Structure formats: structure tokens, C-alpha cells
Amino acid sequence: MTQPALSVASVSHDYTGKQALNNISFDIQPGQLLALLGPNGAGKSTLFALITRLLKTQNGKIEIFGESLQRSREKTLRNVGVVFQQSTLDLDLTVAQNLAYHAALHGISQRQAKKTIAQELERLDLPDCIDTKIRKLNGGHRRRVEIARALMHQPRLLLLDEATVGLDIDSRALLNQHVRSLCAERHMAVLWTTHLIEEIQPQDQLLLIDKGLSQAYGPCTTVLEQHRCDTLKQLFKQLTGAKQ
Ligand SMILES: Nc1ncnc2c1ncn2[C@@H]1O[C@H](COP(=O)(O)OP(=O)(O)OP(=O)(O)O)[C@@H](O)[C@H]1O
């Protein structure tokens, strides 16, 4: 095994008396997509906030490419692209302006930024939108711009928190497919947080959490076999009691 892109070991989290996460451990290797699945209130956002350092780690260890998140914050975050659940694009700036601003924050030269913006938009099938204000784009296109932004500094680990929320079925499928191809082509590690079973594929790694506890972890097909389930829907219901 190579060094994991992301390693989470025995992580727990308390919100003043309420335990949101209890002893969660998992790894993501370069080129792997791990689907973090769980019903509402399972602890997905808490875990995401710990990995992105929005919350401070209370218990356990989080490492990105072998570097402790607690000790080398800047170094580790340089390797990470993040797409949050809520859009953080400036609606009154154009696509290019939003991306260029992010590039500047990462110390990327204007020349390099221009080149990367063109490449990423081409890749996302958005080249005609470069001078369009975000406000004029539909939800699916805005999400694609957010992915392009997260990729501007060429991260090796991409973290997405419920990136498809609010999108129609076609846009959801397209986005999911796009992230999968990035994962394969760039050998990028991906954490895909979702509460939607249909966004998960048999070749994915799966971490199913419920009420802060890890209920199942491993290659999707292995997890199904271990729990004698034919479908993820069945597994989800068996382990969480929740319906999809
Ligand atoms: N700031 C907070 N203070 C107290 N409790 C919190 C706080 N944030 C979350 N919780 C609780 O922690 C648990 C996990 O919440 P979290 O938001 O991480 O779950 P989730 O899986 O992301 O759910 P959802 O899909 O609904 O966003 C829930 O019981 C929630 O009520």
C-alpha cells in the first residue's frame, strides 16, 4: 500500500456533552473515491469540518499524505481542494474572476492561472461561460465552477460535502461522473460525502456512519458481502434503520 492521501484514526467529537462522532477510522489511497454515507445527523458534516480544520480535532489523529493536520496545517492544506455544501462563489463576479481570485490566494501567477482556468473550464465543458457572472449560471454549472476552483492549485486530495444537494438528477449524475474521471485520470483521492445511495458505485470505498458510529467500512462490494446484502439500499436500511 502507498501512503494514504487521507488517514483518519480513532476520531471522536463532542459538542458540549453531545457526542457527534465516536472512534471513526478510515483511509483513502491516491486514486480512490471513498463515499461517506449516512442519514441526517449521522455526523458527516462534523467529520468534514474536522478534516477541513473548521473544527479542532479533540480526539484521534488526521493525516494528509502522512502529515499531521494538527501540526502542519498550511503544508497539508496545500494538497487539498474543497467543495463545501453551501456555495461560496461571488455571484457578481464572472467565472474567470472567481477562479483567478482563488489562484491568487494560492500564490499562482496570473499567466499560470489563465492557462489553468482555460484548461479546467474546457475539462468541465464550460469554456463559453468564462466571462459569465455566476448569478447567471444554473445550479449544476455553479457546482462545476466550484469544482474547477477547488482544482486550481492542483490538489492531490479533493473533499466534497454533499456537492450535489439541490441539483436535478441529470446534473447530479454529470457531476458525480466528472469527479470519478478526475479521480481516475489524475490519480486523485476523493472524499465524496452524501446521503444518496445512487451516487455510490460498486468500485468505490464505502464508509457508512450512523449516530456518530462507523457501521461499515471497506470496498463497497466486500461490505455488501460481509453483511449478506444484495443492494446498498438493503444495507443502508439494515444498518441504520433509515429508508432512502
Ligand atoms: N454545533 C452543534 N452543536 C451541537 N450539536 C451539533 C452541532 N452540529 C451538529 N450537532 C449534532 O451532531 C450530530 C451530527 O451532526 P452532523 O451535522 O455532523 O450530521 P450530518 O450527518 O452531517 O447530518 P446532515 O446530513 O443532516 O447534515 C447531530 O446529532 C447534530 O444535531
Ligand as a Chemical Component Dictionary entry (heavy atoms), coordinates in Angstrom:
data_LIG
# 
_chem_comp.id                   LIG 
_chem_comp.type                 NON-POLYMER 
_chem_comp.pdbx_formal_charge   0 
_chem_comp.three_letter_code    LIG 
# 
loop_
_chem_comp_atom.comp_id 
_chem_comp_atom.atom_id 
_chem_comp_atom.alt_atom_id 
_chem_comp_atom.type_symbol 
_chem_comp_atom.charge 
_chem_comp_atom.model_Cartn_x 
_chem_comp_atom.model_Cartn_y 
_chem_comp_atom.model_Cartn_z 
_chem_comp_atom.pdbx_ordinal 
LIG N1  N1  N 0 -22.906 22.980 16.565 1  
LIG C1  C1  C 0 -23.516 21.915 17.093 2  
LIG N2  N2  N 0 -23.859 21.878 18.408 3  
LIG C2  C2  C 0 -24.464 20.790 18.952 4  
LIG N3  N3  N 0 -24.768 19.679 18.253 5  
LIG C3  C3  C 0 -24.455 19.645 16.952 6  
LIG C4  C4  C 0 -23.817 20.766 16.303 7  
LIG N4  N4  N 0 -23.629 20.444 14.987 8  
LIG C5  C5  C 0 -24.127 19.202 14.836 9  
LIG N5  N5  N 0 -24.621 18.739 16.003 10 
LIG C6  C6  C 0 -25.222 17.411 16.241 11 
LIG O1  O1  O 0 -24.230 16.425 15.957 12 
LIG C7  C7  C 0 -24.797 15.323 15.269 13 
LIG C8  C8  C 0 -24.106 15.148 13.930 14 
LIG O2  O2  O 0 -24.447 16.256 13.113 15 
LIG P1  P1  P 0 -23.848 16.463 11.631 16 
LIG O3  O3  O 0 -24.349 17.771 11.133 17 
LIG O4  O4  O 0 -22.382 16.237 11.665 18 
LIG O5  O5  O 0 -24.553 15.255 10.860 19 
LIG P2  P2  P 0 -24.757 15.062 9.276  20 
LIG O6  O6  O 0 -24.562 13.609 9.018  21 
LIG O7  O7  O 0 -23.886 15.997 8.550  22 
LIG O8  O8  O 0 -26.277 15.446 9.080  23 
LIG P3  P3  P 0 -26.965 16.226 7.826  24 
LIG O9  O9  O 0 -26.931 15.279 6.675  25 
LIG O10 O10 O 0 -28.352 16.460 8.366  26 
LIG O11 O11 O 0 -26.177 17.495 7.629  27 
LIG C9  C9  C 0 -26.294 15.615 15.143 28 
LIG O12 O12 O 0 -26.961 14.983 16.206 29 
LIG C10 C10 C 0 -26.386 17.123 15.284 30 
LIG O13 O13 O 0 -27.617 17.510 15.856 31 
# 
loop_
_chem_comp_bond.comp_id 
_chem_comp_bond.atom_id_1 
_chem_comp_bond.atom_id_2 
_chem_comp_bond.value_order 
_chem_comp_bond.pdbx_ordinal 
LIG N1  C1  SING 1  
LIG C1  N2  SING 2  
LIG C1  C4  DOUB 3  
LIG N2  C2  DOUB 4  
LIG C2  N3  SING 5  
LIG N3  C3  DOUB 6  
LIG C3  C4  SING 7  
LIG C3  N5  SING 8  
LIG C4  N4  SING 9  
LIG N4  C5  DOUB 10 
LIG C5  N5  SING 11 
LIG N5  C6  SING 12 
LIG C6  O1  SING 13 
LIG C6  C10 SING 14 
LIG O1  C7  SING 15 
LIG C7  C8  SING 16 
LIG C7  C9  SING 17 
LIG C8  O2  SING 18 
LIG O2  P1  SING 19 
LIG P1  O3  DOUB 20 
LIG P1  O4  SING 21 
LIG P1  O5  SING 22 
LIG O5  P2  SING 23 
LIG P2  O6  DOUB 24 
LIG P2  O7  SING 25 
LIG P2  O8  SING 26 
LIG O8  P3  SING 27 
LIG P3  O9  DOUB 28 
LIG P3  O10 SING 29 
LIG P3  O11 SING 30 
LIG C9  O12 SING 31 
LIG C9  C10 SING 32 
LIG C10 O13 SING 33 
# 
